[in-house]
Amino acid sequence: MSTAETYIDIYTNLGFLFYSVAAGDGQVRAAEVATLKHLVKERWIPLESSRDEFGIDAAEYISMSFDYAHNNALDAGAAFDRFEGAYREHVKRFDPDLKKLVMNTAAAIADAFGHANKAELTSLMRIQQLFREQA
C-alpha cells in the first residue's frame, strides 16, 4: 500500500470515528457537522500532502466518510469498530501528535452542541483507552 493509499485509509476511518462521536447519542447535529468540516479544513488538510488519483487531498476523506456514515444512518458502534480495525492495522502511523489531533477533533465535535453528553464522553474515553492499549 502506498503512503497516499495508507493515509486515505486512515482518514476514511477517522471520518467513521468522528461520526461515531457525533452519532453516539442517536443524532448528528448541524453544529457537530460544521465543527468537523471546519477542523478538516483548518487542521487536517495542512497536516500532510497526500492526494488521491483525482488530486483530492487525502484529508477530505474524513469529511466524505463522515457524510457517508451520516447519510446512511450507520450505527455509531459499527463506525467506531471500523476505525478501531484500521487503527490497529496502521498503529505505527499514529504518533503522539496525530493521537492528540484525533482527540482534540473528537472533543471539539462532542462539545459542538454546547457540551459533551454522556454518550459522547463515553466515546472519548473509548478512544483514549484504545490509544493507551497500543502505546
N, C-alpha and C positions, 0 to 999 in steps of 0.2 A: 504494500500500500504506500503510495507516495505521501509526502508531507502534506500536500494540499488535500488529498483524499482523507488523510487522518484528521486534519482539522475540520473538514466538512463533517465527518462522522462525529467528532467531539461536539461541534457547535450544534449539529442537528439534535443530538441527545441532550445538550444543555437547554435547548428550546423546550423539550419534553419535561426536563426537570423544573424549569421556571413555570411552565404550565401547571405542573403538579402542585407547586406552592400556591399559585393563584386559584386553582380549582379545588384545593383541599377542603374548602368549606361548602362545596357544592355549586358555587357560582363564580364566574370570572367577571370582575367589574371593569368598566372602561378605564378607571384610574390605574388599575393594575396593568392593563394593556399599554396605556400611554407611558407608564413608567418603564416597562420593558423596552418599548420602541426607542425611547429617549436614551436609555443606557446602552443599548446596542449601538446606536449612532455615536454617542459620546465616548464610550469606554471600550467597547468590544471591537469595533471596526478599526480603530487606530492601533490595536494590540499587536497585530502582525498582518502580513500582506498576502496570505494565501487567497487564491481565486479559483473558481471552477472553470470548466472548459468554455463557458459562455462569458467569462470576465466578471462574474458576480463575486463580490467579496465573500469569503467563506463565513464570516461572522453573520452575514444576512440569513444564514441557515437557522440561526437561533430564532429569529422572528418568523421565518417561514414554517418551521416545525411547531412553534407555539401556536401559530394561526391554524395549522392543520389539526392539531390536537383539539383546539377550541372549537373549530368548525365541525368537527366530527364527534364532539362531546366525549372525548376519550376519558376513561376513568383515571382519576388523579393517581391512584396507587399503581396502575399499569404504566402510567407515564413515568413515575419515579423508578419503577423496576427497569424500564427501558434504559433510563440514564445509568442506573447502577451497573447494568451489564456492560455498557460502553465504558464507564469509568474503570471498571476492573480490567477491561481489555487494554485501556490506554493509561493506566495508573502512572506510569513514568512521565507522562506529559503534564501531569498535574503537580507543578511545583508549588511552593508556598504562596507565591504571588497570584497564580491562577486560582488556587483554592480561595484565597482572600477575595478576589474579584467575584467568584461564584457566590460566596457567602454574602458579600455586600449587595450584589444584584438580587439575590433571593430575599434578603432582608428588606430591601427597598420595595420590592413587589409586595411583600407581606404588609408593609407599613403604608402602602399607597392609598388605602381607603381610610386613613386616619389612625389606624392602629392594627397591630397584628392580633388576629383572633387565635383561639386555642388550636384549631386545625393548622393554621399557618405556623405557629410556634412549634408544633409537633413536627412539621415538615423541616423547619430549620434545624431542629435537634437531630433529625434523621440524617440530614446532610453532614452535620458536624461529626456525628458518630461514624458515618461511612468514611469521611476523610481521616479520622483518627485511626480507624482499623487498618488503613493502608499506609499509615505514616512510616 
